[in-house]
Amino acid sequence: YSAFVVPTEMAPIEACSSTIVELNAANPLTPLRKISIPGNVVAIAAARVPVSANIFGRYPLYAFADNGIFAVSTEKNAASPRKISGLATSSADTIAETDKGVFFIANDSLFLLKGSSAVYWTKHIGITAMAYCDITDEIWGKKADGTARIIQSSARYFDLPINVEFFCSQ
């Protein structure tokens, strides 16, 4: 087993990094490999459901960079990261890992990343941060005014008059 991180000394809070380091889970101080992403990485997410056999392996890692989305294989003899979409997201608050795939916000639209494809979900969603609730199969979003917007699996949404400080994901 291994873990993937963006080291803080390479990516302080106010800046982004273009390197992801794979660490040995048995000894987290031992890096297994460094992976260079062409662009500044703003968020990473892992596939929670297996992808059919392809060049990215069964559970790819997705690097969301300022110039697109890159798939990183988690296999032992992994190939270089490949750009799978030109869509860009602004922060880790705009992605949510789910059993359906990875939802993300780009251009005020909601997309679902499955395997190596970004599938359009719905547009003009008006949220700046989100988290996924797998109990209700909904995306809970924070609007610019701080109130909540709930997006259902049918892509319909409704607003709640509650203020959202932050979202917590497991």
C-alpha positions in Angstrom: 0.0 0.0 0.0 1.1 3.5 -0.6 -0.2 7.1 -0.1 -0.1 10.1 -2.3 0.6 13.6 -0.9 1.5 17.1 -2.0 4.3 17.9 0.5 3.8 21.1 2.4 7.4 22.2 1.9 6.8 22.0 -1.8 3.2 23.4 -1.7 2.7 26.0 1.0 -0.8 27.2 1.7 -0.4 30.3 -0.5 1.1 28.4 -3.5 0.6 25.2 -5.4 3.0 22.5 -6.4 3.4 20.5 -9.6 4.8 17.5 -7.8 2.9 14.6 -6.1 5.0 12.3 -3.9 4.0 8.6 -3.4 4.9 7.5 0.1 5.3 4.0 1.4 2.4 3.4 3.8 4.5 1.1 6.0 7.1 3.9 6.4 5.6 7.3 5.4 9.0 8.9 5.7 10.1 6.9 2.7 9.1 8.2 -0.7 8.5 5.6 -3.4 8.4 8.0 -6.4 7.8 11.6 -7.3 5.3 12.4 -10.0 5.5 15.6 -12.0 2.2 17.1 -13.1 2.4 19.7 -16.0 0.7 22.5 -14.1 0.0 23.6 -10.6 -2.0 21.0 -8.6 -4.9 22.6 -6.7 -6.5 19.3 -5.5 -6.2 15.5 -5.7 -8.8 12.8 -5.6 -8.9 9.1 -5.8 -11.3 6.8 -7.7 -13.4 5.1 -5.1 -14.8 2.5 -7.6 -12.7 0.4 -9.8 -12.2 1.6 -13.4 -12.2 -1.0 -16.1 -8.7 -2.1 -17.0 -6.9 0.7 -18.7 -3.6 2.5 -18.7 -4.5 4.3 -15.4 -5.0 1.1 -13.4 -8.1 0.0 -11.4 -8.0 3.0 -8.9 -6.4 6.0 -10.6 -5.5 9.2 -8.8 -6.8 12.4 -10.3 -4.7 15.5 -10.1 -6.7 18.7 -10.6 -4.3 21.3 -11.9 -4.8 24.9 -13.0 -4.6 23.8 -16.6 -6.7 20.6 -16.6 -7.2 17.2 -15.0 -4.5 14.5 -15.1 -4.9 10.8 -14.4 -2.1 9.2 -12.4 -1.8 5.4 -12.4 -1.4 3.8 -9.0 0.1 0.6 -10.5 3.7 -0.4 -9.7 5.2 0.3 -13.1 3.1 3.4 -13.7 3.2 5.5 -16.9 3.5 9.2 -16.8 0.4 11.2 -15.9 -1.9 11.9 -18.8 -4.2 14.9 -19.3 -7.8 13.7 -19.6 -9.6 17.0 -19.5 -8.9 20.7 -20.2 -11.4 21.7 -17.5 -9.9 23.3 -14.4 -11.2 23.7 -10.9 -10.1 26.4 -8.4 -9.6 24.5 -5.1 -10.1 21.2 -3.2 -13.4 22.6 -2.0 -14.8 22.2 -5.5 -14.3 18.5 -5.8 -16.1 15.6 -4.0 -15.2 11.9 -4.2 -18.3 9.6 -4.5 -19.1 6.0 -5.3 -20.3 7.3 -8.7 -17.0 9.0 -9.5 -15.5 12.4 -8.7 -17.8 15.4 -8.9 -16.1 18.8 -9.6 -17.0 22.3 -10.4 -15.6 24.1 -13.5 -17.0 27.1 -15.3 -20.0 27.3 -12.9 -21.1 23.8 -14.1 -21.0 20.5 -12.3 -19.1 17.6 -13.9 -18.7 13.9 -13.0 -15.3 12.3 -13.6 -15.6 8.6 -14.3 -12.5 6.7 -15.5 -10.9 9.0 -18.0 -14.0 11.0 -19.0 -15.5 14.2 -17.6 -19.3 13.9 -18.0 -21.4 17.1 -17.9 -23.9 17.0 -15.1 -25.6 20.4 -14.9 -24.8 24.1 -15.5 -25.3 27.4 -13.6 -25.1 25.7 -10.2 -24.0 28.9 -8.3 -21.9 27.2 -5.6 -18.3 27.9 -4.6 -17.7 24.8 -2.4 -19.3 21.4 -2.0 -19.4 18.0 -0.3 -21.2 14.8 -1.2 -23.8 13.1 1.1 -23.9 9.5 0.2 -26.8 8.8 2.6 -29.1 11.0 0.5 -27.1 10.9 -2.8 -27.0 14.7 -2.9 -24.3 17.3 -3.3 -24.5 20.0 -0.6 -23.1 23.3 -1.9 -22.2 26.7 -0.5 -23.5 29.6 -2.5 -21.6 32.9 -2.7 -23.8 34.5 0.0 -23.0 31.6 2.4 -26.3 29.8 2.2 -26.8 26.1 1.2 -27.8 24.7 -2.1 -28.7 21.0 -2.3 -28.3 19.3 -5.7 -30.1 16.1 -6.1 -29.0 13.1 -8.3 -31.6 14.2 -10.9 -29.6 17.5 -11.2 -32.6 19.4 -9.7 -31.7 21.7 -6.8 -33.2 23.6 -3.9 -31.9 26.2 -1.5 -31.9 26.2 2.3 -31.9 29.4 4.3 -29.0 28.2 6.5 -25.5 29.6 6.6 -22.7 27.3 5.7 -19.3 27.8 7.4 -17.5 24.8 5.9 -18.0 21.3 4.7 -16.5 18.1 6.2 -15.8 15.1 4.0 -14.8 11.6 5.1 
